[in-house]
Amino acid sequence: MAKQVTVYSKPDCMQCKFTKGWLDQNNVAYESVDVTADEKALEYVKDELGYQAVPVIVTETENWYGFQPDKLAKLVSD
């Protein structure tokens, strides 16, 4: 079963580009949400998840922010 992965990001964010590039190279499907274009997504990231920086990666079991290859690798290791 495919994992649900959402990447909350913004344009011109290097960590966002690295994260999405890693996911693309490893054939991990994800939904990309631009927090500068989606006010509700920005509120969700800040108010509900408590993050002040992007990218924020949300999976079915955990969430984190920043380019973290070790956590991304867990998405393909199962």
N, CA, C and O atoms as a Maestro MAE file, in Angstrom:
{
 s_m_m2io_version
 :::
 2.0.0
}

f_m_ct {
 s_m_title
 :::
 protein
 m_atom[312] {
  # First column is atom index #
  i_m_mmod_type
  r_m_x_coord
  r_m_y_coord
  r_m_z_coord
  i_m_residue_number
  s_m_chain_name
  s_m_pdb_residue_name
  s_m_pdb_atom_name
  i_m_atomic_number
  :::
  1 25 0.846 -1.195 0.000 1 A "MET " " N  " 7
  2 3 0.000 0.000 0.000 1 A "MET " " CA " 6
  3 2 0.879 1.242 0.000 1 A "MET " " C  " 6
  4 15 1.840 1.327 0.765 1 A "MET " " O  " 8
  5 25 0.553 2.200 -0.853 2 A "ALA " " N  " 7
  6 3 1.330 3.422 -0.953 2 A "ALA " " CA " 6
  7 2 1.141 4.282 0.294 2 A "ALA " " C  " 6
  8 15 0.052 4.373 0.861 2 A "ALA " " O  " 8
  9 25 2.226 4.897 0.689 3 A "LYS " " N  " 7
  10 3 2.170 5.772 1.855 3 A "LYS " " CA " 6
  11 2 1.665 7.139 1.448 3 A "LYS " " C  " 6
  12 15 1.920 7.611 0.340 3 A "LYS " " O  " 8
  13 25 0.945 7.767 2.362 4 A "GLN " " N  " 7
  14 3 0.454 9.123 2.153 4 A "GLN " " CA " 6
  15 2 1.540 10.087 2.622 4 A "GLN " " C  " 6
  16 15 1.897 10.089 3.800 4 A "GLN " " O  " 8
  17 25 2.068 10.904 1.715 5 A "VAL " " N  " 7
  18 3 3.117 11.857 2.063 5 A "VAL " " CA " 6
  19 2 2.710 13.224 1.526 5 A "VAL " " C  " 6
  20 15 2.365 13.365 0.353 5 A "VAL " " O  " 8
  21 25 2.754 14.227 2.398 6 A "THR " " N  " 7
  22 3 2.478 15.600 1.988 6 A "THR " " CA " 6
  23 2 3.671 16.457 2.361 6 A "THR " " C  " 6
  24 15 4.187 16.366 3.474 6 A "THR " " O  " 8
  25 25 4.113 17.296 1.419 7 A "VAL " " N  " 7
  26 3 5.224 18.204 1.656 7 A "VAL " " CA " 6
  27 2 4.678 19.624 1.577 7 A "VAL " " C  " 6
  28 15 4.236 20.075 0.520 7 A "VAL " " O  " 8
  29 25 4.714 20.317 2.702 8 A "TYR " " N  " 7
  30 3 4.327 21.727 2.749 8 A "TYR " " CA " 6
  31 2 5.594 22.529 2.513 8 A "TYR " " C  " 6
  32 15 6.581 22.382 3.235 8 A "TYR " " O  " 8
  33 25 5.558 23.381 1.493 9 A "SER " " N  " 7
  34 3 6.773 24.078 1.093 9 A "SER " " CA " 6
  35 2 6.449 25.469 0.581 9 A "SER " " C  " 6
  36 15 5.296 25.899 0.584 9 A "SER " " O  " 8
  37 25 7.504 26.171 0.134 10 A "LYS " " N  " 7
  38 3 7.327 27.476 -0.502 10 A "LYS " " CA " 6
  39 2 8.361 27.613 -1.612 10 A "LYS " " C  " 6
  40 15 9.388 26.935 -1.593 10 A "LYS " " O  " 8
  41 25 8.095 28.481 -2.571 11 A "PRO " " N  " 7
  42 3 9.038 28.671 -3.673 11 A "PRO " " CA " 6
  43 2 10.388 29.198 -3.161 11 A "PRO " " C  " 6
  44 15 10.450 29.851 -2.120 11 A "PRO " " O  " 8
  45 25 11.441 28.913 -3.886 12 A "ASP " " N  " 7
  46 3 12.786 29.400 -3.577 12 A "ASP " " CA " 6
  47 2 13.304 28.942 -2.221 12 A "ASP " " C  " 6
  48 15 14.087 29.648 -1.585 12 A "ASP " " O  " 8
  49 25 12.876 27.778 -1.778 13 A "CYS " " N  " 7
  50 3 13.329 27.185 -0.513 13 A "CYS " " CA " 6
  51 2 14.239 26.015 -0.866 13 A "CYS " " C  " 6
  52 15 13.783 25.015 -1.420 13 A "CYS " " O  " 8
  53 25 15.525 26.139 -0.546 14 A "MET " " N  " 7
  54 3 16.475 25.088 -0.926 14 A "MET " " CA " 6
  55 2 16.175 23.757 -0.234 14 A "MET " " C  " 6
  56 15 16.245 22.705 -0.869 14 A "MET " " O  " 8
  57 25 15.840 23.790 1.060 15 A "GLN " " N  " 7
  58 3 15.534 22.533 1.746 15 A "GLN " " CA " 6
  59 2 14.291 21.877 1.148 15 A "GLN " " C  " 6
  60 15 14.192 20.651 1.098 15 A "GLN " " O  " 8
  61 25 13.348 22.699 0.697 16 A "CYS " " N  " 7
  62 3 12.147 22.162 0.044 16 A "CYS " " CA " 6
  63 2 12.548 21.464 -1.259 16 A "CYS " " C  " 6
  64 15 12.084 20.361 -1.546 16 A "CYS " " O  " 8
  65 25 13.397 22.105 -2.032 17 A "LYS " " N  " 7
  66 3 13.852 21.520 -3.297 17 A "LYS " " CA " 6
  67 2 14.619 20.232 -3.063 17 A "LYS " " C  " 6
  68 15 14.431 19.260 -3.795 17 A "LYS " " O  " 8
  69 25 15.487 20.207 -2.046 18 A "PHE " " N  " 7
  70 3 16.237 18.991 -1.725 18 A "PHE " " CA " 6
  71 2 15.291 17.859 -1.328 18 A "PHE " " C  " 6
  72 15 15.453 16.717 -1.759 18 A "PHE " " O  " 8
  73 25 14.301 18.194 -0.500 19 A "THR " " N  " 7
  74 3 13.354 17.179 -0.024 19 A "THR " " CA " 6
  75 2 12.561 16.599 -1.188 19 A "THR " " C  " 6
  76 15 12.465 15.380 -1.327 19 A "THR " " O  " 8
  77 25 11.994 17.462 -2.020 20 A "LYS " " N  " 7
  78 3 11.196 16.977 -3.151 20 A "LYS " " CA " 6
  79 2 12.065 16.251 -4.173 20 A "LYS " " C  " 6
  80 15 11.625 15.280 -4.788 20 A "LYS " " O  " 8
  81 25 13.293 16.718 -4.354 21 A "GLY " " N  " 7
  82 3 14.223 16.032 -5.251 21 A "GLY " " CA " 6
  83 2 14.543 14.633 -4.756 21 A "GLY " " C  " 6
  84 15 14.603 13.690 -5.544 21 A "GLY " " O  " 8
  85 25 14.749 14.495 -3.440 22 A "TRP " " N  " 7
  86 3 15.021 13.174 -2.857 22 A "TRP " " CA " 6
  87 2 13.832 12.257 -3.081 22 A "TRP " " C  " 6
  88 15 13.997 11.110 -3.494 22 A "TRP " " O  " 8
  89 25 12.634 12.758 -2.810 23 A "LEU " " N  " 7
  90 3 11.425 11.954 -2.994 23 A "LEU " " CA " 6
  91 2 11.269 11.538 -4.457 23 A "LEU " " C  " 6
  92 15 10.936 10.389 -4.747 23 A "LEU " " O  " 8
  93 25 11.510 12.471 -5.374 24 A "ASP " " N  " 7
  94 3 11.411 12.162 -6.810 24 A "ASP " " CA " 6
  95 2 12.424 11.082 -7.207 24 A "ASP " " C  " 6
  96 15 12.069 10.131 -7.903 24 A "ASP " " O  " 8
  97 25 13.674 11.222 -6.772 25 A "GLN " " N  " 7
  98 3 14.727 10.270 -7.133 25 A "GLN " " CA " 6
  99 2 14.450 8.875 -6.589 25 A "GLN " " C  " 6
  100 15 14.880 7.877 -7.168 25 A "GLN " " O  " 8
  101 25 13.732 8.810 -5.479 26 A "ASN " " N  " 7
  102 3 13.448 7.526 -4.849 26 A "ASN " " CA " 6
  103 2 12.028 7.033 -5.131 26 A "ASN " " C  " 6
  104 15 11.536 6.109 -4.484 26 A "ASN " " O  " 8
  105 25 11.385 7.670 -6.109 27 A "ASN " " N  " 7
  106 3 10.052 7.260 -6.567 27 A "ASN " " CA " 6
  107 2 9.015 7.191 -5.447 27 A "ASN " " C  " 6
  108 15 8.208 6.263 -5.386 27 A "ASN " " O  " 8
  109 25 9.051 8.195 -4.558 28 A "VAL " " N  " 7
  110 3 8.065 8.289 -3.491 28 A "VAL " " CA " 6
  111 2 7.021 9.318 -3.927 28 A "VAL " " C  " 6
  112 15 7.336 10.491 -4.129 28 A "VAL " " O  " 8
  113 25 5.781 8.866 -4.068 29 A "ALA " " N  " 7
  114 3 4.705 9.775 -4.453 29 A "ALA " " CA " 6
  115 2 4.384 10.695 -3.276 29 A "ALA " " C  " 6
  116 15 4.384 10.269 -2.122 29 A "ALA " " O  " 8
  117 25 4.114 11.953 -3.585 30 A "TYR " " N  " 7
  118 3 3.785 12.911 -2.537 30 A "TYR " " CA " 6
  119 2 2.912 14.013 -3.101 30 A "TYR " " C  " 6
  120 15 2.878 14.256 -4.307 30 A "TYR " " O  " 8
  121 25 2.213 14.668 -2.200 31 A "GLU " " N  " 7
  122 3 1.443 15.853 -2.561 31 A "GLU " " CA " 6
  123 2 2.248 17.054 -2.095 31 A "GLU " " C  " 6
  124 15 2.713 17.088 -0.956 31 A "GLU " " O  " 8
  125 25 2.414 18.031 -2.962 32 A "SER " " N  " 7
  126 3 3.144 19.244 -2.620 32 A "SER " " CA " 6
  127 2 2.146 20.383 -2.425 32 A "SER " " C  " 6
  128 15 1.299 20.635 -3.283 32 A "SER " " O  " 8
  129 25 2.257 21.067 -1.284 33 A "VAL " " N  " 7
  130 3 1.359 22.170 -0.973 33 A "VAL " " CA " 6
  131 2 2.202 23.416 -0.732 33 A "VAL " " C  " 6
  132 15 3.064 23.430 0.146 33 A "VAL " " O  " 8
  133 25 1.949 24.461 -1.515 34 A "ASP " " N  " 7
  134 3 2.660 25.738 -1.392 34 A "ASP " " CA " 6
  135 2 1.971 26.575 -0.318 34 A "ASP " " C  " 6
  136 15 0.846 27.036 -0.512 34 A "ASP " " O  " 8
  137 25 2.648 26.771 0.817 35 A "VAL " " N  " 7
  138 3 2.026 27.513 1.920 35 A "VAL " " CA " 6
  139 2 1.901 29.005 1.631 35 A "VAL " " C  " 6
  140 15 1.174 29.708 2.334 35 A "VAL " " O  " 8
  141 25 2.606 29.504 0.598 36 A "THR " " N  " 7
  142 3 2.455 30.915 0.247 36 A "THR " " CA " 6
  143 2 1.208 31.144 -0.594 36 A "THR " " C  " 6
  144 15 0.745 32.277 -0.726 36 A "THR " " O  " 8
  145 25 0.661 30.070 -1.163 37 A "ALA " " N  " 7
  146 3 -0.534 30.180 -2.007 37 A "ALA " " CA " 6
  147 2 -1.779 29.615 -1.335 37 A "ALA " " C  " 6
  148 15 -2.890 29.787 -1.836 37 A "ALA " " O  " 8
  149 25 -1.596 28.944 -0.207 38 A "ASP " " N  " 7
  150 3 -2.718 28.287 0.469 38 A "ASP " " CA " 6
  151 2 -2.714 28.698 1.939 38 A "ASP " " C  " 6
  152 15 -1.981 28.132 2.750 38 A "ASP " " O  " 8
  153 25 -3.535 29.680 2.268 39 A "GLU " " N  " 7
  154 3 -3.560 30.232 3.631 39 A "GLU " " CA " 6
  155 2 -3.969 29.187 4.670 39 A "GLU " " C  " 6
  156 15 -3.436 29.169 5.779 39 A "GLU " " O  " 8
  157 25 -4.912 28.320 4.311 40 A "LYS " " N  " 7
  158 3 -5.345 27.270 5.247 40 A "LYS " " CA " 6
  159 2 -4.203 26.296 5.538 40 A "LYS " " C  " 6
  160 15 -4.050 25.834 6.669 40 A "LYS " " O  " 8
  161 25 -3.411 25.988 4.528 41 A "ALA " " N  " 7
  162 3 -2.260 25.103 4.724 41 A "ALA " " CA " 6
  163 2 -1.234 25.765 5.641 41 A "ALA " " C  " 6
  164 15 -0.662 25.101 6.506 41 A "ALA " " O  " 8
  165 25 -0.998 27.052 5.464 42 A "LEU " " N  " 7
  166 3 -0.065 27.773 6.326 42 A "LEU " " CA " 6
  167 2 -0.556 27.764 7.770 42 A "LEU " " C  " 6
  168 15 0.230 27.542 8.691 42 A "LEU " " O  " 8
  169 25 -1.847 28.003 7.973 43 A "GLU " " N  " 7
  170 3 -2.410 27.962 9.325 43 A "GLU " " CA " 6
  171 2 -2.256 26.568 9.930 43 A "GLU " " C  " 6
  172 15 -1.920 26.438 11.107 43 A "GLU " " O  " 8
  173 25 -2.499 25.537 9.141 44 A "TYR " " N  " 7
  174 3 -2.365 24.160 9.616 44 A "TYR " " CA " 6
  175 2 -0.932 23.884 10.082 44 A "TYR " " C  " 6
  176 15 -0.720 23.336 11.164 44 A "TYR " " O  " 8
  177 25 0.048 24.268 9.258 45 A "VAL " " N  " 7
  178 3 1.451 24.027 9.580 45 A "VAL " " CA " 6
  179 2 1.852 24.791 10.852 45 A "VAL " " C  " 6
  180 15 2.546 24.249 11.713 45 A "VAL " " O  " 8
  181 25 1.417 26.034 10.961 46 A "LYS " " N  " 7
  182 3 1.813 26.859 12.109 46 A "LYS " " CA " 6
  183 2 1.012 26.548 13.362 46 A "LYS " " C  " 6
  184 15 1.583 26.336 14.432 46 A "LYS " " O  " 8
  185 25 -0.312 26.520 13.232 47 A "ASP " " N  " 7
  186 3 -1.170 26.427 14.412 47 A "ASP " " CA " 6
  187 2 -1.391 24.997 14.897 47 A "ASP " " C  " 6
  188 15 -1.349 24.738 16.099 47 A "ASP " " O  " 8
  189 25 -1.625 24.074 13.978 48 A "GLU " " N  " 7
  190 3 -1.910 22.698 14.394 48 A "GLU " " CA " 6
  191 2 -0.647 21.864 14.570 48 A "GLU " " C  " 6
  192 15 -0.539 21.094 15.523 48 A "GLU " " O  " 8
  193 25 0.313 22.015 13.648 49 A "LEU " " N  " 7
  194 3 1.538 21.221 13.750 49 A "LEU " " CA " 6
  195 2 2.616 21.918 14.571 49 A "LEU " " C  " 6
  196 15 3.494 21.262 15.133 49 A "LEU " " O  " 8
  197 25 2.552 23.250 14.642 50 A "GLY " " N  " 7
  198 3 3.500 24.005 15.463 50 A "GLY " " CA " 6
  199 2 4.833 24.323 14.809 50 A "GLY " " C  " 6
  200 15 5.795 24.640 15.508 50 A "GLY " " O  " 8
  201 25 4.915 24.249 13.488 51 A "TYR " " N  " 7
  202 3 6.173 24.539 12.790 51 A "TYR " " CA " 6
  203 2 6.200 25.977 12.296 51 A "TYR " " C  " 6
  204 15 5.176 26.543 11.915 51 A "TYR " " O  " 8
  205 25 7.405 26.556 12.310 52 A "GLN " " N  " 7
  206 3 7.603 27.913 11.815 52 A "GLN " " CA " 6
  207 2 8.466 27.939 10.558 52 A "GLN " " C  " 6
  208 15 8.701 29.007 9.992 52 A "GLN " " O  " 8
  209 25 8.935 26.782 10.120 53 A "ALA " " N  " 7
  210 3 9.816 26.701 8.959 53 A "ALA " " CA " 6
  211 2 9.338 25.589 8.044 53 A "ALA " " C  " 6
  212 15 8.631 24.679 8.476 53 A "ALA " " O  " 8
  213 25 9.729 25.665 6.771 54 A "VAL " " N  " 7
  214 3 9.414 24.631 5.794 54 A "VAL " " CA " 6
  215 2 10.716 24.069 5.251 54 A "VAL " " C  " 6
  216 15 11.753 24.718 5.384 54 A "VAL " " O  " 8
  217 25 10.706 22.901 4.650 55 A "PRO " " N  " 7
  218 3 9.536 22.087 4.366 55 A "PRO " " CA " 6
  219 2 9.038 21.357 5.618 55 A "PRO " " C  " 6
  220 15 9.805 21.042 6.527 55 A "PRO " " O  " 8
  221 25 7.751 21.106 5.631 56 A "VAL " " N  " 7
  222 3 7.149 20.251 6.652 56 A "VAL " " CA " 6
  223 2 6.645 19.017 5.925 56 A "VAL " " C  " 6
  224 15 5.865 19.112 4.978 56 A "VAL " " O  " 8
  225 25 7.099 17.863 6.379 57 A "ILE " " N  " 7
  226 3 6.717 16.605 5.761 57 A "ILE " " CA " 6
  227 2 5.753 15.899 6.701 57 A "ILE " " C  " 6
  228 15 6.056 15.692 7.876 57 A "ILE " " O  " 8
  229 25 4.597 15.533 6.179 58 A "VAL " " N  " 7
  230 3 3.579 14.861 6.978 58 A "VAL " " CA " 6
  231 2 3.308 13.502 6.354 58 A "VAL " " C  " 6
  232 15 2.987 13.400 5.170 58 A "VAL " " O  " 8
  233 25 3.442 12.452 7.172 59 A "THR " " N  " 7
  234 3 3.124 11.101 6.731 59 A "THR " " CA " 6
  235 2 2.002 10.570 7.613 59 A "THR " " C  " 6
  236 15 1.503 11.276 8.489 59 A "THR " " O  " 8
  237 25 1.614 9.339 7.378 60 A "GLU " " N  " 7
  238 3 0.534 8.743 8.169 60 A "GLU " " CA " 6
  239 2 0.925 8.550 9.623 60 A "GLU " " C  " 6
  240 15 0.061 8.520 10.498 60 A "GLU " " O  " 8
  241 25 2.230 8.417 9.893 61 A "THR " " N  " 7
  242 3 2.673 8.091 11.242 61 A "THR " " CA " 6
  243 2 3.481 9.171 11.945 61 A "THR " " C  " 6
  244 15 3.589 9.149 13.171 61 A "THR " " O  " 8
  245 25 4.051 10.115 11.202 62 A "GLU " " N  " 7
  246 3 4.853 11.159 11.833 62 A "GLU " " CA " 6
  247 2 4.940 12.385 10.941 62 A "GLU " " C  " 6
  248 15 4.535 12.366 9.779 62 A "GLU " " O  " 8
  249 25 5.484 13.459 11.519 63 A "ASN " " N  " 7
  250 3 5.754 14.664 10.736 63 A "ASN " " CA " 6
  251 2 7.029 15.301 11.264 63 A "ASN " " C  " 6
  252 15 7.401 15.120 12.423 63 A "ASN " " O  " 8
  253 25 7.696 16.057 10.386 64 A "TRP " " N  " 7
  254 3 8.932 16.745 10.748 64 A "TRP " " CA " 6
  255 2 9.147 17.889 9.773 64 A "TRP " " C  " 6
  256 15 8.445 18.017 8.770 64 A "TRP " " O  " 8
  257 25 10.140 18.725 10.092 65 A "TYR " " N  " 7
  258 3 10.462 19.799 9.153 65 A "TYR " " CA " 6
  259 2 11.938 19.714 8.783 65 A "TYR " " C  " 6
  260 15 12.755 19.139 9.501 65 A "TYR " " O  " 8
  261 25 12.244 20.305 7.640 66 A "GLY " " N  " 7
  262 3 13.611 20.331 7.156 66 A "GLY " " CA " 6
  263 2 13.935 19.131 6.282 66 A "GLY " " C  " 6
  264 15 13.201 18.143 6.250 66 A "GLY " " O  " 8
  265 25 15.046 19.242 5.580 67 A "PHE " " N  " 7
  266 3 15.529 18.148 4.732 67 A "PHE " " CA " 6
  267 2 16.239 17.153 5.628 67 A "PHE " " C  " 6
  268 15 17.336 17.421 6.117 67 A "PHE " " O  " 8
  269 25 15.613 16.000 5.845 68 A "GLN " " N  " 7
  270 3 16.158 14.978 6.744 68 A "GLN " " CA " 6
  271 2 16.188 13.629 6.007 68 A "GLN " " C  " 6
  272 15 15.245 12.844 6.109 68 A "GLN " " O  " 8
  273 25 17.268 13.367 5.271 69 A "PRO " " N  " 7
  274 3 17.357 12.144 4.479 69 A "PRO " " CA " 6
  275 2 17.145 10.862 5.294 69 A "PRO " " C  " 6
  276 15 16.598 9.887 4.777 69 A "PRO " " O  " 8
  277 25 17.568 10.854 6.556 70 A "ASP " " N  " 7
  278 3 17.390 9.647 7.366 70 A "ASP " " CA " 6
  279 2 15.902 9.338 7.583 70 A "ASP " " C  " 6
  280 15 15.490 8.178 7.553 70 A "ASP " " O  " 8
  281 25 15.115 10.377 7.799 71 A "LYS " " N  " 7
  282 3 13.671 10.156 7.965 71 A "LYS " " CA " 6
  283 2 13.010 9.844 6.624 71 A "LYS " " C  " 6
  284 15 12.103 9.015 6.551 71 A "LYS " " O  " 8
  285 25 13.464 10.506 5.574 72 A "LEU " " N  " 7
  286 3 12.915 10.218 4.247 72 A "LEU " " CA " 6
  287 2 13.189 8.774 3.852 72 A "LEU " " C  " 6
  288 15 12.350 8.130 3.223 72 A "LEU " " O  " 8
  289 25 14.356 8.265 4.217 73 A "ALA " " N  " 7
  290 3 14.720 6.891 3.860 73 A "ALA " " CA " 6
  291 2 13.759 5.882 4.455 73 A "ALA " " C  " 6
  292 15 13.562 4.809 3.885 73 A "ALA " " O  " 8
  293 25 13.158 6.201 5.587 74 A "LYS " " N  " 7
  294 3 12.180 5.290 6.200 74 A "LYS " " CA " 6
  295 2 10.956 5.090 5.293 74 A "LYS " " C  " 6
  296 15 10.259 4.081 5.395 74 A "LYS " " O  " 8
  297 25 10.708 6.056 4.415 75 A "LEU " " N  " 7
  298 3 9.561 5.960 3.521 75 A "LEU " " CA " 6
  299 2 9.744 4.887 2.456 75 A "LEU " " C  " 6
  300 15 8.766 4.377 1.908 75 A "LEU " " O  " 8
  301 25 10.999 4.542 2.163 76 A "VAL " " N  " 7
  302 3 11.259 3.525 1.145 76 A "VAL " " CA " 6
  303 2 11.775 2.217 1.731 76 A "VAL " " C  " 6
  304 15 11.918 1.233 1.004 76 A "VAL " " O  " 8
  305 25 12.055 2.187 3.016 77 A "SER " " N  " 7
  306 3 12.648 0.993 3.616 77 A "SER " " CA " 6
  307 2 11.613 -0.053 4.013 77 A "SER " " C  " 6
  308 15 11.960 -1.216 4.217 77 A "SER " " O  " 8
  309 25 10.362 0.340 4.123 78 A "ASP " " N  " 7
  310 3 9.325 -0.618 4.548 78 A "ASP " " CA " 6
  311 2 8.832 -1.474 3.402 78 A "ASP " " C  " 6
  312 15 7.963 -2.325 3.597 78 A "ASP " " O  " 8
  :::
 }
 m_bond[311] {
  # First column is bond index #
  i_m_from
  i_m_to
  i_m_order
  :::
  1 1 2 1
  2 2 3 1
  3 3 4 2
  4 3 5 1
  5 5 6 1
  6 6 7 1
  7 7 8 2
  8 7 9 1
  9 9 10 1
  10 10 11 1
  11 11 12 2
  12 11 13 1
  13 13 14 1
  14 14 15 1
  15 15 16 2
  16 15 17 1
  17 17 18 1
  18 18 19 1
  19 19 20 2
  20 19 21 1
  21 21 22 1
  22 22 23 1
  23 23 24 2
  24 23 25 1
  25 25 26 1
  26 26 27 1
  27 27 28 2
  28 27 29 1
  29 29 30 1
  30 30 31 1
  31 31 32 2
  32 31 33 1
  33 33 34 1
  34 34 35 1
  35 35 36 2
  36 35 37 1
  37 37 38 1
  38 38 39 1
  39 39 40 2
  40 39 41 1
  41 41 42 1
  42 42 43 1
  43 43 44 2
  44 43 45 1
  45 45 46 1
  46 46 47 1
  47 47 48 2
  48 47 49 1
  49 49 50 1
  50 50 51 1
  51 51 52 2
  52 51 53 1
  53 53 54 1
  54 54 55 1
  55 55 56 2
  56 55 57 1
  57 57 58 1
  58 58 59 1
  59 59 60 2
  60 59 61 1
  61 61 62 1
  62 62 63 1
  63 63 64 2
  64 63 65 1
  65 65 66 1
  66 66 67 1
  67 67 68 2
  68 67 69 1
  69 69 70 1
  70 70 71 1
  71 71 72 2
  72 71 73 1
  73 73 74 1
  74 74 75 1
  75 75 76 2
  76 75 77 1
  77 77 78 1
  78 78 79 1
  79 79 80 2
  80 79 81 1
  81 81 82 1
  82 82 83 1
  83 83 84 2
  84 83 85 1
  85 85 86 1
  86 86 87 1
  87 87 88 2
  88 87 89 1
  89 89 90 1
  90 90 91 1
  91 91 92 2
  92 91 93 1
  93 93 94 1
  94 94 95 1
  95 95 96 2
  96 95 97 1
  97 97 98 1
  98 98 99 1
  99 99 100 2
  100 99 101 1
  101 101 102 1
  102 102 103 1
  103 103 104 2
  104 103 105 1
  105 105 106 1
  106 106 107 1
  107 107 108 2
  108 107 109 1
  109 109 110 1
  110 110 111 1
  111 111 112 2
  112 111 113 1
  113 113 114 1
  114 114 115 1
  115 115 116 2
  116 115 117 1
  117 117 118 1
  118 118 119 1
  119 119 120 2
  120 119 121 1
  121 121 122 1
  122 122 123 1
  123 123 124 2
  124 123 125 1
  125 125 126 1
  126 126 127 1
  127 127 128 2
  128 127 129 1
  129 129 130 1
  130 130 131 1
  131 131 132 2
  132 131 133 1
  133 133 134 1
  134 134 135 1
  135 135 136 2
  136 135 137 1
  137 137 138 1
  138 138 139 1
  139 139 140 2
  140 139 141 1
  141 141 142 1
  142 142 143 1
  143 143 144 2
  144 143 145 1
  145 145 146 1
  146 146 147 1
  147 147 148 2
  148 147 149 1
  149 149 150 1
  150 150 151 1
  151 151 152 2
  152 151 153 1
  153 153 154 1
  154 154 155 1
  155 155 156 2
  156 155 157 1
  157 157 158 1
  158 158 159 1
  159 159 160 2
  160 159 161 1
  161 161 162 1
  162 162 163 1
  163 163 164 2
  164 163 165 1
  165 165 166 1
  166 166 167 1
  167 167 168 2
  168 167 169 1
  169 169 170 1
  170 170 171 1
  171 171 172 2
  172 171 173 1
  173 173 174 1
  174 174 175 1
  175 175 176 2
  176 175 177 1
  177 177 178 1
  178 178 179 1
  179 179 180 2
  180 179 181 1
  181 181 182 1
  182 182 183 1
  183 183 184 2
  184 183 185 1
  185 185 186 1
  186 186 187 1
  187 187 188 2
  188 187 189 1
  189 189 190 1
  190 190 191 1
  191 191 192 2
  192 191 193 1
  193 193 194 1
  194 194 195 1
  195 195 196 2
  196 195 197 1
  197 197 198 1
  198 198 199 1
  199 199 200 2
  200 199 201 1
  201 201 202 1
  202 202 203 1
  203 203 204 2
  204 203 205 1
  205 205 206 1
  206 206 207 1
  207 207 208 2
  208 207 209 1
  209 209 210 1
  210 210 211 1
  211 211 212 2
  212 211 213 1
  213 213 214 1
  214 214 215 1
  215 215 216 2
  216 215 217 1
  217 217 218 1
  218 218 219 1
  219 219 220 2
  220 219 221 1
  221 221 222 1
  222 222 223 1
  223 223 224 2
  224 223 225 1
  225 225 226 1
  226 226 227 1
  227 227 228 2
  228 227 229 1
  229 229 230 1
  230 230 231 1
  231 231 232 2
  232 231 233 1
  233 233 234 1
  234 234 235 1
  235 235 236 2
  236 235 237 1
  237 237 238 1
  238 238 239 1
  239 239 240 2
  240 239 241 1
  241 241 242 1
  242 242 243 1
  243 243 244 2
  244 243 245 1
  245 245 246 1
  246 246 247 1
  247 247 248 2
  248 247 249 1
  249 249 250 1
  250 250 251 1
  251 251 252 2
  252 251 253 1
  253 253 254 1
  254 254 255 1
  255 255 256 2
  256 255 257 1
  257 257 258 1
  258 258 259 1
  259 259 260 2
  260 259 261 1
  261 261 262 1
  262 262 263 1
  263 263 264 2
  264 263 265 1
  265 265 266 1
  266 266 267 1
  267 267 268 2
  268 267 269 1
  269 269 270 1
  270 270 271 1
  271 271 272 2
  272 271 273 1
  273 273 274 1
  274 274 275 1
  275 275 276 2
  276 275 277 1
  277 277 278 1
  278 278 279 1
  279 279 280 2
  280 279 281 1
  281 281 282 1
  282 282 283 1
  283 283 284 2
  284 283 285 1
  285 285 286 1
  286 286 287 1
  287 287 288 2
  288 287 289 1
  289 289 290 1
  290 290 291 1
  291 291 292 2
  292 291 293 1
  293 293 294 1
  294 294 295 1
  295 295 296 2
  296 295 297 1
  297 297 298 1
  298 298 299 1
  299 299 300 2
  300 299 301 1
  301 301 302 1
  302 302 303 1
  303 303 304 2
  304 303 305 1
  305 305 306 1
  306 306 307 1
  307 307 308 2
  308 307 309 1
  309 309 310 1
  310 310 311 1
  311 311 312 2
  :::
 }
}
